[in-house]
Amino acid sequence: MRQHTVIQHTLFDEHDFLNIRFPKPQYLGAKYIHCDWIAQWIPDDVKVVLDAFSGSQSVAFMCKRLGKSVLSNDFMKFNSEIGKALIENTHEILENEDLNILFSPNSDPSYYNLMENIFTDLFFIREETAFLDAFRSNVRFLENDYKKSLALAIMNRAMSRKVTMGHFGHTQALAYAANPERVKRNRSLIRPLKTIFMELKDDYNEAVFDNGENCTSYNQNILDLLPTLPKVDLVYFDPPYCDSHADYQSFYHLPETYTNYWKDKEFINGTKRYSPKKVSGFDTKKEIINSFKTMFSLSDNIPYWIISYNDRSYPDIDTLVDMAAQYRQVHIERKPYHYGRGGKGSVAGSSEVLIICTPLN
Ligand SMILES: C[S@@+](CC[C@H](N)C(=O)[O-])C[C@H]1O[C@@H](n2cnc3c(N)ncnc32)[C@H](O)[C@@H]1O
């Protein structure tokens, strides 16, 4: 492996939008707490950044704050809606008249009944699933797509507040809501979704801004998207870490179902996850090596790559670095976890890794 010194740039210059805060996510593997560290490795002259696996959009948002033209992508629609709301959107916010629309009675109960039918008494009580259906039925009456994306992004976040761990891979939400000890630690377990939504709304509205550059949120498999993109200067890859919490569709099936409002899927297993799943290519050992090979080959026209990784994933770091080194000079940075917080799953004793790839001389 070739080692290479990368010149770190100074964080935050006069183009930064420092006063704009990203609404704090709760998402497995979110890089919210690592954003400053990652930002140091983005060269100043980079103009267009692709966040290829954008999840909660925390890194895309950091790049928007740095004044970059940001292309953000996640193959799950509910994540790409956060991207439409906070990355692509320059000025649309939710105002009082929008809230009146959203909180109106169900506009078509014969169609908008999915949450009540599938998820009542599993994650939420009937009153809440009926409220979710009514809200969802009214999203379509908002004036434009950015308001619709904001409404969905905020409600999906509100739902995650009501489940311990913020994901839907377990079915303990209602049991926890009945446990006073749990409620003492997280009062949202028993608070109405509407109250939580109203509390989050201002944070999201305040995070909408125009950085003066074109920003776009995509919702594609990254292997399909890469060949279609215009010029990109730097790509940030934060793929699922195979072998540890890689199955995002099982953890976040509920916001994905709510966003797509599928009527043509089966809802299976204890959690009522939708089936069939979309193909990721990055969540099984069988596929992942080939997916990385294809992704690196399709990224050869992008000068800089930054890859987030972890030393407990498959393939191991050396294998991944060898693959990247066929195309780029590679430099590795490590940030140890001391408190078992931050990365995918339980990370105590491991380190968060950045693989920084620059053009071959
Ligand atoms: C580790 S998370 C990204 C976390 C993100 N950096 C953040 O800060 O929130 C990996 C993401 O990859 C997405 N994903 C999985 N397979 C994908 C594919 N083939 N194309 C695009 N996105 C994919 C998942 O939905 C998940 O959101």
The ligand as an SDF file (V2000), in Angstrom:
LIG
                    3D

 27 29  0  0  0  0  0  0  0  0999 V2000
  -23.6550    3.8940    7.3000 C   0  0  0  0  0  0  0  0  0  0  0  0
  -25.1420    4.4640    6.6340 S   0  0  0  0  0  0  0  0  0  0  0  0
  -24.7410    6.1110    6.1620 C   0  0  0  0  0  0  0  0  0  0  0  0
  -24.7740    7.0380    7.3390 C   0  0  0  0  0  0  0  0  0  0  0  0
  -24.6000    8.4820    6.9510 C   0  0  0  0  0  0  0  0  0  0  0  0
  -23.2450    8.7940    6.5450 N   0  0  0  0  0  0  0  0  0  0  0  0
  -25.0100    9.3920    8.0820 C   0  0  0  0  0  0  0  0  0  0  0  0
  -24.1960   10.1970    8.5600 O   0  0  0  0  0  0  0  0  0  0  0  0
  -26.1660    9.2810    8.5010 O   0  0  0  0  0  0  0  0  0  0  0  0
  -25.2230    3.6000    5.1090 C   0  0  0  0  0  0  0  0  0  0  0  0
  -26.4010    4.0020    4.2150 C   0  0  0  0  0  0  0  0  0  0  0  0
  -26.2560    3.3300    2.9570 O   0  0  0  0  0  0  0  0  0  0  0  0
  -27.5530    3.1410    2.4080 C   0  0  0  0  0  0  0  0  0  0  0  0
  -27.3860    2.1440    1.3290 N   0  0  0  0  0  0  0  0  0  0  0  0
  -27.2370    0.8050    1.4350 C   0  0  0  0  0  0  0  0  0  0  0  0
  -27.0280    0.2610    0.2170 N   0  0  0  0  0  0  0  0  0  0  0  0
  -27.0350    1.2850   -0.6800 C   0  0  0  0  0  0  0  0  0  0  0  0
  -26.8460    1.3450   -2.0910 C   0  0  0  0  0  0  0  0  0  0  0  0
  -26.5970    0.2690   -2.8250 N   0  0  0  0  0  0  0  0  0  0  0  0
  -26.8940    2.5620   -2.6840 N   0  0  0  0  0  0  0  0  0  0  0  0
  -27.1330    3.6900   -1.9480 C   0  0  0  0  0  0  0  0  0  0  0  0
  -27.3370    3.6680   -0.6150 N   0  0  0  0  0  0  0  0  0  0  0  0
  -27.2720    2.4880    0.0220 C   0  0  0  0  0  0  0  0  0  0  0  0
  -28.3900    2.7550    3.6170 C   0  0  0  0  0  0  0  0  0  0  0  0
  -29.7520    3.0250    3.4140 O   0  0  0  0  0  0  0  0  0  0  0  0
  -27.7750    3.6140    4.7320 C   0  0  0  0  0  0  0  0  0  0  0  0
  -28.5190    4.7800    4.9240 O   0  0  0  0  0  0  0  0  0  0  0  0
  1  2  1  0
  2  3  1  0
  2 10  1  0
  3  4  1  0
  4  5  1  0
  5  6  1  0
  5  7  1  0
  7  8  2  0
  7  9  1  0
 10 11  1  0
 11 12  1  0
 11 26  1  0
 12 13  1  0
 13 14  1  0
 13 24  1  0
 14 15  1  0
 14 23  1  0
 15 16  2  0
 16 17  1  0
 17 18  1  0
 17 23  2  0
 18 19  1  0
 18 20  2  0
 20 21  1  0
 21 22  2  0
 22 23  1  0
 24 25  1  0
 24 26  1  0
 26 27  1  0
M  CHG  2   2   1   9  -1
M  END
$$$$
